[in-house]
Amino acid sequence: MQRINYEIAQDWSGEWAVFFRVLLSDEASNRNHLRDVATKVVWRMSDGLDLPSLGLFPYFDFRSQSEQAKLNEPAWA
């Protein structure tokens, strides 16, 4: 994992949520590792943060470094 950014905003239903943008190394995002890495990230973030008590539903989006290099979206920087 390289970096985690987040944004608190309303989701599609109008409920407050936290949107995590998880930037992964190319190695971590390959198909042999992605499921394990994503599961660990979601579990650790959910375990470490008590988001339901804050009234926030978590959403996770994953991207590789190569994908970000092509898309070059500032929110992921």
Stockholm file with secondary structure:
# STOCKHOLM 1.0

chainA/1-77         MQRINYEIAQDWSGEWAVFFRVLLSDEASNRNHLRDVATKVVWRMSDGLDLPSLGLFPYFDFRSQSEQAKLNEPAWA
#=GR chainA/1-77 SS CCEEEEEEEECTTSCEEEEEEEEECTTTTSTTTHHHHHHHHHHHHHHHCCHHHHTCEEEEEEEEHHHHHHHCCGGGC
#=GC SS_cons        CCEEEEEEEECTTSCEEEEEEEEECTTTTSTTTHHHHHHHHHHHHHHHCCHHHHTCEEEEEEEEHHHHHHHCCGGGC
//
